[in-house]
Amino acid sequence: MYSYHFREWLSFFYFYCIFGWCFESIYVSVKNRRLTNRGFLKGPWLPLYGSGAILVLWLTLPFQKTPVLVYVVGALGATLLEYATGETMVRWFKVRYWDYTNQKFQYRGHICLSSSIAWGFLSLLMVYVVHRPVEQFLFWMHEEAVSVLTFGITVCIVYDFSCALRKAMDLRAMLIQAELVCAELEKRAAEKKRLLEAAATFARVAVEERIEERKERAEQSGEELLQKLEHEIGRLQEKQEQLKDRMLKRAELLLAHNPGFRLMANVPDLEEFRHRVKGRLRNRKQDR
């Protein structure tokens, strides 16, 4: 049963990608009482479901005569895939699409015990219930029709993924730029604090020693430096707000498709930023 050719594996992958999108989109749409397109891509497919299904089948079908092994191997394989995907998204794109940090027995927010247990039962469901009719359906279809559909879906997914990847990399670049701006703001704020402390200390010493001329020169020099720093801080804050507005537009669509979406960057007020995105989404719903 599990001696499939590459084209057959690819057709299974696309079937489960589309099935996963249908399942999640219907569930979330019913829950939110509005149509919701789930996932990282615009099209009707969720590659994580397809990858998970293929990995589980590839690992467990050789053990299909032993349900316990199917459960254990499927749970481990799916958990590793979930961890690798979550870690890759955080490292490459600085975003998190799901978060288990509030769950007990979790690791780095990417995986948790309850999820792994569920993957084991889903593996049993996949091997003994779901995959057999899927296999029969795809083998029932004419081979040329399957080849044409597979080619067409491949072209669409590659185009969709390239567009989504470009947008994700743009958001990543903005997050990195925002981190640099925040670091520069912290540096300028520290310089301003040191300057004010030094000016206060020197003014106190000058008053005690009655060095009026020296005091006036120092105060004039300090005021010039302070004005320069305040101008630089204002420019950086303005640049930071411009970046937030650009990030808002990029993050709005991702948050609409993925309620668990979080930006992962060393930038303050990310939770406030997330609330701004949610507020815009709520206003858009009310306008409709």
C-alpha positions as CSV (number, residue, x, y, z in Angstrom):
1,M,0.0,0.0,0.0
2,Y,2.8,2.4,0.8
3,S,5.0,1.8,-2.3
4,Y,3.9,5.0,-4.0
5,H,5.6,6.9,-6.9
6,F,6.7,10.5,-6.5
7,R,3.7,11.7,-8.5
8,E,1.3,9.8,-6.2
9,W,3.0,11.2,-3.1
10,L,2.6,14.7,-4.6
11,S,-1.1,14.2,-5.4
12,F,-1.6,13.0,-1.8
13,F,0.2,16.1,-0.5
14,Y,-2.0,18.5,-2.5
15,F,-5.1,16.6,-1.5
16,Y,-4.3,17.0,2.2
17,C,-3.2,20.6,1.8
18,I,-6.6,21.4,0.3
19,F,-8.5,19.2,2.8
20,G,-6.7,20.9,5.7
21,W,-7.5,24.4,4.4
22,C,-11.2,23.4,4.0
23,F,-11.3,21.9,7.5
24,E,-9.7,24.9,9.2
25,S,-11.4,27.6,7.2
26,I,-14.9,26.1,7.8
27,Y,-14.2,25.6,11.5
28,V,-12.9,29.2,12.0
29,S,-15.6,30.7,9.7
30,V,-18.3,29.1,11.8
31,K,-16.6,30.1,15.0
32,N,-16.2,33.7,13.9
33,R,-19.5,33.8,12.0
34,R,-17.8,35.2,8.9
35,L,-15.7,33.7,6.0
36,T,-12.1,33.3,6.9
37,N,-9.2,32.3,4.7
38,R,-6.8,30.4,6.9
39,G,-3.1,30.0,6.5
40,F,0.1,31.6,5.3
41,L,-0.9,31.6,1.7
42,K,-3.8,33.2,-0.2
43,G,-4.9,30.1,-2.1
44,P,-7.1,27.2,-0.7
45,W,-4.2,25.1,0.7
46,L,-2.3,24.7,4.0
47,P,1.1,23.2,3.3
48,L,1.6,22.3,7.0
49,Y,-1.4,19.8,6.8
50,G,0.0,18.3,3.6
51,S,3.5,18.0,5.0
52,G,2.2,16.5,8.2
53,A,0.0,14.0,6.5
54,I,2.8,12.9,4.1
55,L,5.3,12.6,6.9
56,V,2.9,10.6,9.1
57,L,2.0,8.3,6.3
58,W,5.6,7.8,5.2
59,L,6.7,7.0,8.8
60,T,3.7,4.9,9.9
61,L,2.5,2.9,6.9
62,P,5.3,0.4,7.3
63,F,4.0,-0.3,10.8
64,Q,0.3,-0.3,10.0
65,K,-0.1,-3.9,11.4
66,T,0.8,-2.6,14.8
67,P,-1.4,0.3,16.0
68,V,0.7,1.1,19.0
69,L,3.7,1.7,16.8
70,V,1.6,3.8,14.4
71,Y,0.5,5.9,17.4
72,V,4.0,6.4,18.8
73,V,5.8,7.0,15.5
74,G,3.1,9.3,14.2
75,A,3.1,11.4,17.4
76,L,6.9,11.7,17.4
77,G,7.1,12.5,13.7
78,A,4.3,15.1,13.7
79,T,5.7,16.7,16.9
80,L,9.2,17.1,15.3
81,L,7.6,18.6,12.2
82,E,5.6,21.1,14.3
83,Y,8.7,22.1,16.2
84,A,10.9,22.4,13.1
85,T,8.2,24.5,11.4
86,G,7.6,26.8,14.4
87,E,11.3,27.3,15.0
88,T,11.9,28.0,11.3
89,M,9.2,30.6,11.1
90,V,10.5,32.4,14.2
91,R,14.2,32.4,13.0
92,W,13.6,33.2,9.4
93,F,10.6,35.5,9.5
94,K,10.4,36.6,13.2
95,V,6.8,35.6,13.5
96,R,5.0,32.9,15.5
97,Y,1.8,31.3,14.1
98,W,0.9,29.3,17.1
99,D,1.9,29.5,20.7
100,Y,1.8,26.8,23.4
101,T,3.5,28.9,26.1
102,N,0.4,28.8,28.3
103,Q,0.1,25.0,28.1
104,K,1.6,22.7,30.6
105,F,4.6,20.5,29.5
106,Q,5.5,22.7,26.5
107,Y,8.8,23.5,24.9
108,R,9.7,27.0,23.5
109,G,6.0,27.5,22.7
110,H,6.2,25.4,19.6
111,I,5.2,22.0,20.9
112,C,3.3,20.7,24.0
113,L,2.4,17.3,25.4
114,S,-1.4,17.6,24.7
115,S,-0.7,18.4,21.1
116,S,1.7,15.5,20.7
117,I,-1.0,13.1,22.2
118,A,-3.5,14.4,19.7
119,W,-1.0,13.9,16.9
120,G,-0.8,10.2,17.9
121,F,-4.6,9.7,17.6
122,L,-4.7,11.7,14.4
123,S,-2.1,9.3,13.0
124,L,-4.3,6.3,13.8
125,L,-7.2,8.1,12.2
126,M,-5.1,8.9,9.1
127,V,-3.8,5.4,8.6
128,Y,-6.9,3.3,9.4
129,V,-9.8,5.6,8.4
130,V,-8.9,8.6,6.2
131,H,-6.1,7.5,3.8
132,R,-7.7,4.4,2.4
133,P,-10.7,6.2,0.7
134,V,-8.4,9.0,-0.4
135,E,-6.0,6.5,-2.0
136,Q,-9.0,4.8,-3.7
137,F,-10.4,8.1,-4.9
138,L,-7.1,9.4,-6.5
139,F,-6.4,6.0,-8.1
140,W,-9.9,5.9,-9.4
141,M,-9.4,9.2,-11.3
142,H,-7.8,9.0,-14.7
143,E,-4.0,9.2,-14.5
144,E,-3.8,12.0,-17.1
145,A,-6.4,14.0,-15.2
146,V,-4.4,13.6,-12.0
147,S,-1.2,14.7,-13.8
148,V,-2.8,17.8,-15.2
149,L,-4.4,18.8,-11.9
150,T,-1.1,18.1,-10.1
151,F,0.8,20.3,-12.5
152,G,-1.7,23.1,-12.3
153,I,-1.8,23.1,-8.5
154,T,2.0,23.1,-8.5
155,V,2.2,26.2,-10.6
156,C,-0.4,28.0,-8.4
157,I,1.2,27.0,-5.1
158,V,4.7,28.0,-6.3
159,Y,3.4,31.4,-7.4
160,D,1.4,31.8,-4.2
161,F,4.3,30.8,-2.0
162,S,6.7,33.1,-3.7
163,C,4.4,36.1,-3.2
164,A,3.8,35.2,0.5
165,L,7.6,34.6,1.0
166,R,8.3,38.1,-0.4
167,K,5.8,39.7,1.9
168,A,7.1,37.7,4.9
169,M,10.7,38.8,4.1
170,D,9.5,42.4,3.8
171,L,7.9,42.2,7.2
172,R,11.1,40.6,8.6
173,A,13.2,43.5,7.2
174,M,10.9,46.0,8.8
175,L,11.1,44.2,12.1
176,I,14.9,44.2,11.9
177,Q,14.9,47.9,11.1
178,A,12.5,48.5,14.0
179,E,14.9,46.7,16.3
180,L,17.8,48.9,15.1
181,V,15.7,52.1,15.6
182,C,14.8,51.0,19.1
183,A,18.4,50.2,20.0
184,E,19.4,53.7,18.6
185,L,16.6,55.3,20.6
186,E,17.8,53.6,23.8
187,K,21.4,54.8,23.1
188,R,20.3,58.4,22.5
189,A,18.1,58.4,25.6
190,A,21.0,57.1,27.7
191,E,23.3,59.9,26.3
192,K,20.6,62.4,27.1
193,K,20.4,61.1,30.7
194,R,24.2,61.2,31.1
195,L,24.3,64.7,29.7
196,L,21.6,66.0,32.1
197,E,23.3,64.4,35.1
198,A,26.7,65.8,34.1
199,A,25.2,69.3,33.5
200,A,23.4,69.2,36.9
201,T,26.7,68.1,38.6
202,F,28.8,70.7,36.9
203,A,26.3,73.5,37.7
204,R,26.3,72.5,41.4
205,V,30.1,72.6,41.5
206,A,30.2,75.9,39.6
207,V,27.8,77.5,42.0
208,E,29.8,76.4,44.9
209,E,33.1,77.7,43.4
210,R,31.4,80.8,42.0
211,I,32.9,80.2,38.5
212,E,30.1,82.1,36.7
213,E,31.8,82.4,33.3
214,R,32.7,78.7,33.2
215,K,29.2,77.9,34.3
216,E,27.6,79.9,31.4
217,R,29.9,78.3,28.8
218,A,29.1,74.8,30.1
219,E,25.4,75.5,30.2
220,Q,25.4,76.9,26.7
221,S,27.4,73.9,25.4
222,G,25.1,71.5,27.3
223,E,22.0,73.1,25.9
224,E,23.3,72.7,22.3
225,L,24.1,69.1,22.9
226,L,20.7,68.5,24.5
227,Q,18.9,70.2,21.6
228,K,20.8,68.1,19.2
229,L,20.0,64.9,21.1
230,E,16.3,65.8,21.4
231,H,16.1,66.5,17.6
232,E,17.7,63.1,16.9
233,I,15.4,61.3,19.4
234,G,12.4,63.0,17.7
235,R,13.6,61.9,14.3
236,L,14.0,58.4,15.4
237,Q,10.6,58.3,17.1
238,E,9.0,59.6,13.9
239,K,10.8,56.9,11.9
240,Q,9.6,54.3,14.5
241,E,6.0,55.3,14.0
242,Q,6.4,55.2,10.2
243,L,7.7,51.6,10.5
244,K,4.8,50.6,12.8
245,D,2.3,51.9,10.2
246,R,4.0,49.9,7.5
247,M,4.1,46.8,9.7
248,L,0.5,47.3,10.6
249,K,-0.5,46.9,7.0
250,R,1.6,43.7,6.6
251,A,0.5,42.1,9.9
252,E,-3.2,42.8,9.5
253,L,-3.7,40.1,6.8
254,L,-1.6,37.6,8.7
255,L,-3.5,38.2,11.9
256,A,-6.8,37.9,10.2
257,H,-5.8,34.5,8.8
258,N,-4.0,33.3,12.0
259,P,-5.5,34.5,15.3
260,G,-2.4,33.1,17.2
261,F,0.0,35.1,15.0
262,R,2.6,37.0,17.0
263,L,5.6,39.2,16.0
264,M,8.8,38.0,17.5
265,A,11.3,40.9,17.7
266,N,13.2,42.8,20.3
267,V,10.8,45.8,20.0
268,P,8.9,47.4,22.8
269,D,5.1,47.7,22.8
270,L,4.5,44.6,20.5
271,E,1.4,43.7,22.5
272,E,0.1,47.3,22.0
273,F,0.9,46.9,18.3
274,R,-1.1,43.6,18.2
275,H,-4.1,45.4,19.8
276,R,-3.9,48.1,17.1
277,V,-4.1,45.4,14.4
278,K,-7.0,43.7,16.2
279,G,-8.7,47.1,16.5
280,R,-8.4,47.7,12.8
281,L,-9.8,44.3,12.0
282,R,-12.8,44.9,14.3
283,N,-13.5,48.3,12.7
284,R,-13.4,46.7,9.3
285,K,-15.9,44.0,10.4
286,Q,-18.2,46.8,11.7
287,D,-17.9,48.7,8.5
288,R,-19.1,45.7,6.6
